[in-house]
Amino acid sequence: MIRTILKSDNNNLNIELPDDMVGKVIEVIIFSLDEVEYIENGDLEKAERLAAIEKALEKYRINTSGFKFDRDEANDYG
């Protein structure tokens, strides 16, 4: 697995793959790090990175502590 952070100067980005990935099916995911606190040189410690990710995802969390699944209600088709 390869994980890297890149910054592009234009709309084109070329990624050189290692020899052992040639011919394999790979997944490429691209997203902006605007919402996550990011330091250009990548010197954030693991805990700091995790805290930044937690903060960025905070607005998407919902509280399900009071939720109770009712199997009978879920299977009531009538």
mmCIF file as gemmi writes it, N, C-alpha and C atoms, coordinates in Angstrom:
data_model
loop_
_atom_site.group_PDB
_atom_site.id
_atom_site.type_symbol
_atom_site.label_atom_id
_atom_site.label_alt_id
_atom_site.label_comp_id
_atom_site.label_asym_id
_atom_site.label_entity_id
_atom_site.label_seq_id
_atom_site.pdbx_PDB_ins_code
_atom_site.Cartn_x
_atom_site.Cartn_y
_atom_site.Cartn_z
_atom_site.occupancy
_atom_site.B_iso_or_equiv
_atom_site.pdbx_formal_charge
_atom_site.auth_seq_id
_atom_site.auth_asym_id
_atom_site.pdbx_PDB_model_num
ATOM 1 N N . MET Axp A 1 ? 0.839 -1.172 0 1 0 ? 1 A 1
ATOM 2 C CA . MET Axp A 1 ? 0 0 0 1 0 ? 1 A 1
ATOM 3 C C . MET Axp A 1 ? 0.883 1.234 0 1 0 ? 1 A 1
ATOM 4 N N . ILE Axp A 2 ? 0.476 2.226 -0.743 1 0 ? 2 A 1
ATOM 5 C CA . ILE Axp A 2 ? 1.19 3.496 -0.793 1 0 ? 2 A 1
ATOM 6 C C . ILE Axp A 2 ? 0.211 4.588 -0.393 1 0 ? 2 A 1
ATOM 7 N N . ARG Axp A 3 ? 0.622 5.426 0.521 1 0 ? 3 A 1
ATOM 8 C CA . ARG Axp A 3 ? -0.188 6.59 0.884 1 0 ? 3 A 1
ATOM 9 C C . ARG Axp A 3 ? 0.734 7.797 0.827 1 0 ? 3 A 1
ATOM 10 N N . THR Axp A 4 ? 0.329 8.781 0.066 1 0 ? 4 A 1
ATOM 11 C CA . THR Axp A 4 ? 1.146 9.971 -0.062 1 0 ? 4 A 1
ATOM 12 C C . THR Axp A 4 ? 0.26 11.199 -0.22 1 0 ? 4 A 1
ATOM 13 N N . ILE Axp A 5 ? 0.773 12.339 0.123 1 0 ? 5 A 1
ATOM 14 C CA . ILE Axp A 5 ? 0.058 13.598 -0.04 1 0 ? 5 A 1
ATOM 15 C C . ILE Axp A 5 ? 0.792 14.398 -1.104 1 0 ? 5 A 1
ATOM 16 N N . LEU Axp A 6 ? 0.047 14.795 -2.135 1 0 ? 6 A 1
ATOM 17 C CA . LEU Axp A 6 ? 0.64 15.511 -3.265 1 0 ? 6 A 1
ATOM 18 C C . LEU Axp A 6 ? -0.035 16.86 -3.432 1 0 ? 6 A 1
ATOM 19 N N . LYS Axp A 7 ? 0.671 17.785 -4.028 1 0 ? 7 A 1
ATOM 20 C CA . LYS Axp A 7 ? 0.111 19.094 -4.355 1 0 ? 7 A 1
ATOM 21 C C . LYS Axp A 7 ? 0.365 19.338 -5.839 1 0 ? 7 A 1
ATOM 22 N N . SER Axp A 8 ? -0.712 19.582 -6.573 1 0 ? 8 A 1
ATOM 23 C CA . SER Axp A 8 ? -0.599 19.754 -8.017 1 0 ? 8 A 1
ATOM 24 C C . SER Axp A 8 ? -0.603 21.24 -8.38 1 0 ? 8 A 1
ATOM 25 N N . ASP Axp A 9 ? 0.164 21.584 -9.395 1 0 ? 9 A 1
ATOM 26 C CA . ASP Axp A 9 ? 0.214 22.956 -9.89 1 0 ? 9 A 1
ATOM 27 C C . ASP Axp A 9 ? -0.81 23.205 -10.997 1 0 ? 9 A 1
ATOM 28 N N . ASN Axp A 10 ? -1.374 22.116 -11.546 1 0 ? 10 A 1
ATOM 29 C CA . ASN Axp A 10 ? -2.344 22.25 -12.627 1 0 ? 10 A 1
ATOM 30 C C . ASN Axp A 10 ? -3.343 21.096 -12.547 1 0 ? 10 A 1
ATOM 31 N N . ASN Axp A 11 ? -4.11 20.9 -13.621 1 0 ? 11 A 1
ATOM 32 C CA . ASN Axp A 11 ? -5.146 19.862 -13.617 1 0 ? 11 A 1
ATOM 33 C C . ASN Axp A 11 ? -4.616 18.459 -13.876 1 0 ? 11 A 1
ATOM 34 N N . ASN Axp A 12 ? -3.349 18.31 -14.157 1 0 ? 12 A 1
ATOM 35 C CA . ASN Axp A 12 ? -2.765 17.006 -14.445 1 0 ? 12 A 1
ATOM 36 C C . ASN Axp A 12 ? -1.854 16.572 -13.297 1 0 ? 12 A 1
ATOM 37 N N . LEU Axp A 13 ? -1.942 15.294 -12.973 1 0 ? 13 A 1
ATOM 38 C CA . LEU Axp A 13 ? -1.092 14.735 -11.927 1 0 ? 13 A 1
ATOM 39 C C . LEU Axp A 13 ? -0.641 13.351 -12.379 1 0 ? 13 A 1
ATOM 40 N N . ASN Axp A 14 ? 0.653 13.139 -12.469 1 0 ? 14 A 1
ATOM 41 C CA . ASN Axp A 14 ? 1.206 11.848 -12.858 1 0 ? 14 A 1
ATOM 42 C C . ASN Axp A 14 ? 1.744 11.15 -11.627 1 0 ? 14 A 1
ATOM 43 N N . ILE Axp A 15 ? 1.382 9.882 -11.48 1 0 ? 15 A 1
ATOM 44 C CA . ILE Axp A 15 ? 1.832 9.092 -10.336 1 0 ? 15 A 1
ATOM 45 C C . ILE Axp A 15 ? 2.62 7.902 -10.869 1 0 ? 15 A 1
ATOM 46 N N . GLU Axp A 16 ? 3.838 7.761 -10.415 1 0 ? 16 A 1
ATOM 47 C CA . GLU Axp A 16 ? 4.663 6.632 -10.822 1 0 ? 16 A 1
ATOM 48 C C . GLU Axp A 16 ? 4.454 5.499 -9.834 1 0 ? 16 A 1
ATOM 49 N N . LEU Axp A 17 ? 4.069 4.335 -10.36 1 0 ? 17 A 1
ATOM 50 C CA . LEU Axp A 17 ? 3.807 3.169 -9.515 1 0 ? 17 A 1
ATOM 51 C C . LEU Axp A 17 ? 5.048 2.3 -9.374 1 0 ? 17 A 1
ATOM 52 N N . PRO Axp A 18 ? 5.204 1.657 -8.235 1 0 ? 18 A 1
ATOM 53 C CA . PRO Axp A 18 ? 6.299 0.704 -8.096 1 0 ? 18 A 1
ATOM 54 C C . PRO Axp A 18 ? 6.051 -0.519 -8.991 1 0 ? 18 A 1
ATOM 55 N N . ASP Axp A 19 ? 7.114 -1.223 -9.327 1 0 ? 19 A 1
ATOM 56 C CA . ASP Axp A 19 ? 7.025 -2.358 -10.245 1 0 ? 19 A 1
ATOM 57 C C . ASP Axp A 19 ? 6.026 -3.417 -9.786 1 0 ? 19 A 1
ATOM 58 N N . ASP Axp A 20 ? 5.912 -3.653 -8.463 1 0 ? 20 A 1
ATOM 59 C CA . ASP Axp A 20 ? 5.031 -4.722 -7.99 1 0 ? 20 A 1
ATOM 60 C C . ASP Axp A 20 ? 3.538 -4.387 -8.127 1 0 ? 20 A 1
ATOM 61 N N . MET Axp A 21 ? 3.205 -3.153 -8.497 1 0 ? 21 A 1
ATOM 62 C CA . MET Axp A 21 ? 1.807 -2.784 -8.7 1 0 ? 21 A 1
ATOM 63 C C . MET Axp A 21 ? 1.415 -2.758 -10.166 1 0 ? 21 A 1
ATOM 64 N N . VAL Axp A 22 ? 2.351 -2.897 -11.043 1 0 ? 22 A 1
ATOM 65 C CA . VAL Axp A 22 ? 2.062 -2.891 -12.477 1 0 ? 22 A 1
ATOM 66 C C . VAL Axp A 22 ? 1.233 -4.121 -12.813 1 0 ? 22 A 1
ATOM 67 N N . GLY Axp A 23 ? 0.132 -3.918 -13.506 1 0 ? 23 A 1
ATOM 68 C CA . GLY Axp A 23 ? -0.737 -5.015 -13.91 1 0 ? 23 A 1
ATOM 69 C C . GLY Axp A 23 ? -1.791 -5.372 -12.882 1 0 ? 23 A 1
ATOM 70 N N . LYS Axp A 24 ? -1.748 -4.765 -11.7 1 0 ? 24 A 1
ATOM 71 C CA . LYS Axp A 24 ? -2.738 -5.047 -10.663 1 0 ? 24 A 1
ATOM 72 C C . LYS Axp A 24 ? -3.867 -4.021 -10.735 1 0 ? 24 A 1
ATOM 73 N N . VAL Axp A 25 ? -5.011 -4.416 -10.229 1 0 ? 25 A 1
ATOM 74 C CA . VAL Axp A 25 ? -6.131 -3.49 -10.116 1 0 ? 25 A 1
ATOM 75 C C . VAL Axp A 25 ? -5.878 -2.651 -8.866 1 0 ? 25 A 1
ATOM 76 N N . ILE Axp A 26 ? -5.877 -1.336 -9.028 1 0 ? 26 A 1
ATOM 77 C CA . ILE Axp A 26 ? -5.613 -0.448 -7.901 1 0 ? 26 A 1
ATOM 78 C C . ILE Axp A 26 ? -6.771 0.54 -7.751 1 0 ? 26 A 1
ATOM 79 N N . GLU Axp A 27 ? -6.877 1.132 -6.592 1 0 ? 27 A 1
ATOM 80 C CA . GLU Axp A 27 ? -7.893 2.148 -6.339 1 0 ? 27 A 1
ATOM 81 C C . GLU Axp A 27 ? -7.187 3.457 -6.054 1 0 ? 27 A 1
ATOM 82 N N . VAL Axp A 28 ? -7.649 4.52 -6.692 1 0 ? 28 A 1
ATOM 83 C CA . VAL Axp A 28 ? -7.103 5.847 -6.471 1 0 ? 28 A 1
ATOM 84 C C . VAL Axp A 28 ? -8.229 6.722 -5.927 1 0 ? 28 A 1
ATOM 85 N N . ILE Axp A 29 ? -8.015 7.305 -4.765 1 0 ? 29 A 1
ATOM 86 C CA . ILE Axp A 29 ? -8.998 8.18 -4.143 1 0 ? 29 A 1
ATOM 87 C C . ILE Axp A 29 ? -8.38 9.564 -4.023 1 0 ? 29 A 1
ATOM 88 N N . ILE Axp A 30 ? -9.096 10.574 -4.494 1 0 ? 30 A 1
ATOM 89 C CA . ILE Axp A 30 ? -8.581 11.934 -4.44 1 0 ? 30 A 1
ATOM 90 C C . ILE Axp A 30 ? -9.569 12.801 -3.684 1 0 ? 30 A 1
ATOM 91 N N . PHE Axp A 31 ? -9.088 13.472 -2.654 1 0 ? 31 A 1
ATOM 92 C CA . PHE Axp A 31 ? -9.91 14.434 -1.93 1 0 ? 31 A 1
ATOM 93 C C . PHE Axp A 31 ? -9.02 15.536 -1.413 1 0 ? 31 A 1
ATOM 94 N N . SER Axp A 32 ? -9.621 16.674 -1.154 1 0 ? 32 A 1
ATOM 95 C CA . SER Axp A 32 ? -8.881 17.837 -0.691 1 0 ? 32 A 1
ATOM 96 C C . SER Axp A 32 ? -8.696 17.79 0.814 1 0 ? 32 A 1
ATOM 97 N N . LEU Axp A 33 ? -7.566 18.242 1.281 1 0 ? 33 A 1
ATOM 98 C CA . LEU Axp A 33 ? -7.291 18.276 2.708 1 0 ? 33 A 1
ATOM 99 C C . LEU Axp A 33 ? -7.634 19.627 3.317 1 0 ? 33 A 1
ATOM 100 N N . ASP Axp A 34 ? -8.459 20.423 2.636 1 0 ? 34 A 1
ATOM 101 C CA . ASP Axp A 34 ? -8.819 21.749 3.127 1 0 ? 34 A 1
ATOM 102 C C . ASP Axp A 34 ? -9.456 21.712 4.508 1 0 ? 34 A 1
ATOM 103 N N . GLU Axp A 35 ? -10.287 20.683 4.778 1 0 ? 35 A 1
ATOM 104 C CA . GLU Axp A 35 ? -10.994 20.621 6.048 1 0 ? 35 A 1
ATOM 105 C C . GLU Axp A 35 ? -10.12 20.101 7.182 1 0 ? 35 A 1
ATOM 106 N N . VAL Axp A 36 ? -9.05 19.431 6.857 1 0 ? 36 A 1
ATOM 107 C CA . VAL Axp A 36 ? -8.179 18.854 7.877 1 0 ? 36 A 1
ATOM 108 C C . VAL Axp A 36 ? -6.955 19.741 8.029 1 0 ? 36 A 1
ATOM 109 N N . GLU Axp A 37 ? -6.605 20.044 9.272 1 0 ? 37 A 1
ATOM 110 C CA . GLU Axp A 37 ? -5.403 20.85 9.509 1 0 ? 37 A 1
ATOM 111 C C . GLU Axp A 37 ? -4.213 20.107 8.9 1 0 ? 37 A 1
ATOM 112 N N . TYR Axp A 38 ? -3.478 20.787 8.065 1 0 ? 38 A 1
ATOM 113 C CA . TYR Axp A 38 ? -2.409 20.141 7.299 1 0 ? 38 A 1
ATOM 114 C C . TYR Axp A 38 ? -1.167 21.005 7.321 1 0 ? 38 A 1
ATOM 115 N N . ILE Axp A 39 ? -0.036 20.381 7.606 1 0 ? 39 A 1
ATOM 116 C CA . ILE Axp A 39 ? 1.25 21.07 7.571 1 0 ? 39 A 1
ATOM 117 C C . ILE Axp A 39 ? 2.007 20.562 6.342 1 0 ? 39 A 1
ATOM 118 N N . GLU Axp A 40 ? 2.479 21.473 5.539 1 0 ? 40 A 1
ATOM 119 C CA . GLU Axp A 40 ? 3.091 21.141 4.251 1 0 ? 40 A 1
ATOM 120 C C . GLU Axp A 40 ? 4.174 20.078 4.348 1 0 ? 40 A 1
ATOM 121 N N . ASN Axp A 41 ? 5.014 20.132 5.363 1 0 ? 41 A 1
ATOM 122 C CA . ASN Axp A 41 ? 6.121 19.175 5.438 1 0 ? 41 A 1
ATOM 123 C C . ASN Axp A 41 ? 5.717 17.843 6.058 1 0 ? 41 A 1
ATOM 124 N N . GLY Axp A 42 ? 4.452 17.691 6.501 1 0 ? 42 A 1
ATOM 125 C CA . GLY Axp A 42 ? 3.975 16.415 7.011 1 0 ? 42 A 1
ATOM 126 C C . GLY Axp A 42 ? 4.536 16.028 8.357 1 0 ? 42 A 1
ATOM 127 N N . ASP Axp A 43 ? 4.928 16.981 9.189 1 0 ? 43 A 1
ATOM 128 C CA . ASP Axp A 43 ? 5.537 16.676 10.475 1 0 ? 43 A 1
ATOM 129 C C . ASP Axp A 43 ? 4.545 16.445 11.608 1 0 ? 43 A 1
ATOM 130 N N . LEU Axp A 44 ? 3.249 16.376 11.311 1 0 ? 44 A 1
ATOM 131 C CA . LEU Axp A 44 ? 2.288 16.135 12.375 1 0 ? 44 A 1
ATOM 132 C C . LEU Axp A 44 ? 2.484 14.74 12.958 1 0 ? 44 A 1
ATOM 133 N N . GLU Axp A 45 ? 2.448 14.662 14.253 1 0 ? 45 A 1
ATOM 134 C CA . GLU Axp A 45 ? 2.514 13.363 14.903 1 0 ? 45 A 1
ATOM 135 C C . GLU Axp A 45 ? 1.182 12.644 14.7 1 0 ? 45 A 1
ATOM 136 N N . LYS Axp A 46 ? 1.183 11.339 14.89 1 0 ? 46 A 1
ATOM 137 C CA . LYS Axp A 46 ? -0.01 10.538 14.66 1 0 ? 46 A 1
ATOM 138 C C . LYS Axp A 46 ? -1.201 11.06 15.465 1 0 ? 46 A 1
ATOM 139 N N . ALA Axp A 47 ? -1.013 11.347 16.728 1 0 ? 47 A 1
ATOM 140 C CA . ALA Axp A 47 ? -2.11 11.829 17.576 1 0 ? 47 A 1
ATOM 141 C C . ALA Axp A 47 ? -2.659 13.156 17.071 1 0 ? 47 A 1
ATOM 142 N N . GLU Axp A 48 ? -1.791 14.025 16.6 1 0 ? 48 A 1
ATOM 143 C CA . GLU Axp A 48 ? -2.235 15.313 16.071 1 0 ? 48 A 1
ATOM 144 C C . GLU Axp A 48 ? -3.026 15.124 14.779 1 0 ? 48 A 1
ATOM 145 N N . ARG Axp A 49 ? -2.568 14.211 13.932 1 0 ? 49 A 1
ATOM 146 C CA . ARG Axp A 49 ? -3.286 13.929 12.691 1 0 ? 49 A 1
ATOM 147 C C . ARG Axp A 49 ? -4.667 13.371 12.985 1 0 ? 49 A 1
ATOM 148 N N . LEU Axp A 50 ? -4.727 12.427 13.945 1 0 ? 50 A 1
ATOM 149 C CA . LEU Axp A 50 ? -6.014 11.85 14.308 1 0 ? 50 A 1
ATOM 150 C C . LEU Axp A 50 ? -6.954 12.904 14.881 1 0 ? 50 A 1
ATOM 151 N N . ALA Axp A 51 ? -6.433 13.797 15.708 1 0 ? 51 A 1
ATOM 152 C CA . ALA Axp A 51 ? -7.248 14.867 16.284 1 0 ? 51 A 1
ATOM 153 C C . ALA Axp A 51 ? -7.782 15.784 15.187 1 0 ? 51 A 1
ATOM 154 N N . ALA Axp A 52 ? -6.975 16.092 14.195 1 0 ? 52 A 1
ATOM 155 C CA . ALA Axp A 52 ? -7.404 16.939 13.086 1 0 ? 52 A 1
ATOM 156 C C . ALA Axp A 52 ? -8.496 16.252 12.268 1 0 ? 52 A 1
ATOM 157 N N . ILE Axp A 53 ? -8.362 14.971 12.058 1 0 ? 53 A 1
ATOM 158 C CA . ILE Axp A 53 ? -9.373 14.218 11.322 1 0 ? 53 A 1
ATOM 159 C C . ILE Axp A 53 ? -10.669 14.162 12.116 1 0 ? 53 A 1
ATOM 160 N N . GLU Axp A 54 ? -10.558 13.886 13.419 1 0 ? 54 A 1
ATOM 161 C CA . GLU Axp A 54 ? -11.745 13.869 14.283 1 0 ? 54 A 1
ATOM 162 C C . GLU Axp A 54 ? -12.482 15.2 14.23 1 0 ? 54 A 1
ATOM 163 N N . LYS Axp A 55 ? -11.748 16.292 14.284 1 0 ? 55 A 1
ATOM 164 C CA . LYS Axp A 55 ? -12.351 17.629 14.252 1 0 ? 55 A 1
ATOM 165 C C . LYS Axp A 55 ? -13.065 17.862 12.924 1 0 ? 55 A 1
ATOM 166 N N . ALA Axp A 56 ? -12.453 17.45 11.828 1 0 ? 56 A 1
ATOM 167 C CA . ALA Axp A 56 ? -13.041 17.655 10.51 1 0 ? 56 A 1
ATOM 168 C C . ALA Axp A 56 ? -14.313 16.831 10.327 1 0 ? 56 A 1
ATOM 169 N N . LEU Axp A 57 ? -14.367 15.651 10.923 1 0 ? 57 A 1
ATOM 170 C CA . LEU Axp A 57 ? -15.521 14.769 10.762 1 0 ? 57 A 1
ATOM 171 C C . LEU Axp A 57 ? -16.605 15.006 11.803 1 0 ? 57 A 1
ATOM 172 N N . GLU Axp A 58 ? -16.334 15.845 12.772 1 0 ? 58 A 1
ATOM 173 C CA . GLU Axp A 58 ? -17.251 16.095 13.88 1 0 ? 58 A 1
ATOM 174 C C . GLU Axp A 58 ? -18.654 16.507 13.416 1 0 ? 58 A 1
ATOM 175 N N . LYS Axp A 59 ? -18.736 17.325 12.387 1 0 ? 59 A 1
ATOM 176 C CA . LYS Axp A 59 ? -20.035 17.82 11.928 1 0 ? 59 A 1
ATOM 177 C C . LYS Axp A 59 ? -20.888 16.732 11.278 1 0 ? 59 A 1
ATOM 178 N N . TYR Axp A 60 ? -20.311 15.588 10.951 1 0 ? 60 A 1
ATOM 179 C CA . TYR Axp A 60 ? -21.05 14.505 10.315 1 0 ? 60 A 1
ATOM 180 C C . TYR Axp A 60 ? -21.531 13.453 11.313 1 0 ? 60 A 1
ATOM 181 N N . ARG Axp A 61 ? -21.222 13.6 12.579 1 0 ? 61 A 1
ATOM 182 C CA . ARG Axp A 61 ? -21.59 12.617 13.593 1 0 ? 61 A 1
ATOM 183 C C . ARG Axp A 61 ? -23.018 12.836 14.066 1 0 ? 61 A 1
ATOM 184 N N . ILE Axp A 62 ? -23.69 11.717 14.362 1 0 ? 62 A 1
ATOM 185 C CA . ILE Axp A 62 ? -25.008 11.788 14.966 1 0 ? 62 A 1
ATOM 186 C C . ILE Axp A 62 ? -24.999 10.927 16.224 1 0 ? 62 A 1
ATOM 187 N N . ASN Axp A 63 ? -25.82 11.299 17.188 1 0 ? 63 A 1
ATOM 188 C CA . ASN Axp A 63 ? -25.895 10.564 18.445 1 0 ? 63 A 1
ATOM 189 C C . ASN Axp A 63 ? -26.939 9.465 18.311 1 0 ? 63 A 1
ATOM 190 N N . THR Axp A 64 ? -26.514 8.221 18.386 1 0 ? 64 A 1
ATOM 191 C CA . THR Axp A 64 ? -27.432 7.082 18.297 1 0 ? 64 A 1
ATOM 192 C C . THR Axp A 64 ? -27.559 6.362 19.63 1 0 ? 64 A 1
ATOM 193 N N . SER Axp A 65 ? -27.157 6.997 20.721 1 0 ? 65 A 1
ATOM 194 C CA . SER Axp A 65 ? -27.177 6.336 22.023 1 0 ? 65 A 1
ATOM 195 C C . SER Axp A 65 ? -28.599 6.003 22.478 1 0 ? 65 A 1
ATOM 196 N N . GLY Axp A 66 ? -29.602 6.771 22.045 1 0 ? 66 A 1
ATOM 197 C CA . GLY Axp A 66 ? -30.976 6.487 22.442 1 0 ? 66 A 1
ATOM 198 C C . GLY Axp A 66 ? -31.727 5.619 21.45 1 0 ? 66 A 1
ATOM 199 N N . PHE Axp A 67 ? -31.072 5.174 20.404 1 0 ? 67 A 1
ATOM 200 C CA . PHE Axp A 67 ? -31.725 4.389 19.36 1 0 ? 67 A 1
ATOM 201 C C . PHE Axp A 67 ? -31.888 2.947 19.818 1 0 ? 67 A 1
ATOM 202 N N . LYS Axp A 68 ? -33.095 2.405 19.612 1 0 ? 68 A 1
ATOM 203 C CA . LYS Axp A 68 ? -33.34 1 19.928 1 0 ? 68 A 1
ATOM 204 C C . LYS Axp A 68 ? -33.93 0.357 18.686 1 0 ? 68 A 1
ATOM 205 N N . PHE Axp A 69 ? -33.31 -0.68 18.2 1 0 ? 69 A 1
ATOM 206 C CA . PHE Axp A 69 ? -33.784 -1.387 17.014 1 0 ? 69 A 1
ATOM 207 C C . PHE Axp A 69 ? -34.921 -2.303 17.412 1 0 ? 69 A 1
ATOM 208 N N . ASP Axp A 70 ? -36.049 -2.167 16.739 1 0 ? 70 A 1
ATOM 209 C CA . ASP Axp A 70 ? -37.212 -3.01 16.987 1 0 ? 70 A 1
ATOM 210 C C . ASP Axp A 70 ? -37.375 -3.951 15.798 1 0 ? 70 A 1
ATOM 211 N N . ARG Axp A 71 ? -36.959 -5.189 15.989 1 0 ? 71 A 1
ATOM 212 C CA . ARG Axp A 71 ? -36.987 -6.167 14.905 1 0 ? 71 A 1
ATOM 213 C C . ARG Axp A 71 ? -38.42 -6.401 14.402 1 0 ? 71 A 1
ATOM 214 N N . ASP Axp A 72 ? -39.379 -6.442 15.325 1 0 ? 72 A 1
ATOM 215 C CA . ASP Axp A 72 ? -40.769 -6.661 14.918 1 0 ? 72 A 1
ATOM 216 C C . ASP Axp A 72 ? -41.263 -5.513 14.028 1 0 ? 72 A 1
ATOM 217 N N . GLU Axp A 73 ? -40.933 -4.283 14.41 1 0 ? 73 A 1
ATOM 218 C CA . GLU Axp A 73 ? -41.34 -3.13 13.621 1 0 ? 73 A 1
ATOM 219 C C . GLU Axp A 73 ? -40.666 -3.138 12.238 1 0 ? 73 A 1
ATOM 220 N N . ALA Axp A 74 ? -39.407 -3.536 12.215 1 0 ? 74 A 1
ATOM 221 C CA . ALA Axp A 74 ? -38.661 -3.553 10.955 1 0 ? 74 A 1
ATOM 222 C C . ALA Axp A 74 ? -39.226 -4.6 9.991 1 0 ? 74 A 1
ATOM 223 N N . ASN Axp A 75 ? -39.784 -5.688 10.54 1 0 ? 75 A 1
ATOM 224 C CA . ASN Axp A 75 ? -40.31 -6.754 9.705 1 0 ? 75 A 1
ATOM 225 C C . ASN Axp A 75 ? -41.83 -6.677 9.538 1 0 ? 75 A 1
ATOM 226 N N . ASP Axp A 76 ? -42.453 -5.613 9.975 1 0 ? 76 A 1
ATOM 227 C CA . ASP Axp A 76 ? -43.892 -5.435 9.846 1 0 ? 76 A 1
ATOM 228 C C . ASP Axp A 76 ? -44.198 -4.815 8.482 1 0 ? 76 A 1
ATOM 229 N N . TYR Axp A 77 ? -44.571 -5.657 7.544 1 0 ? 77 A 1
ATOM 230 C CA . TYR Axp A 77 ? -44.824 -5.196 6.175 1 0 ? 77 A 1
ATOM 231 C C . TYR Axp A 77 ? -46.293 -4.872 5.939 1 0 ? 77 A 1
ATOM 232 N N . GLY Axp A 78 ? -47.131 -5.043 6.904 1 0 ? 78 A 1
ATOM 233 C CA . GLY Axp A 78 ? -48.577 -4.878 6.681 1 0 ? 78 A 1
ATOM 234 C C . GLY Axp A 78 ? -49.073 -3.638 7.206 1 0 ? 78 A 1
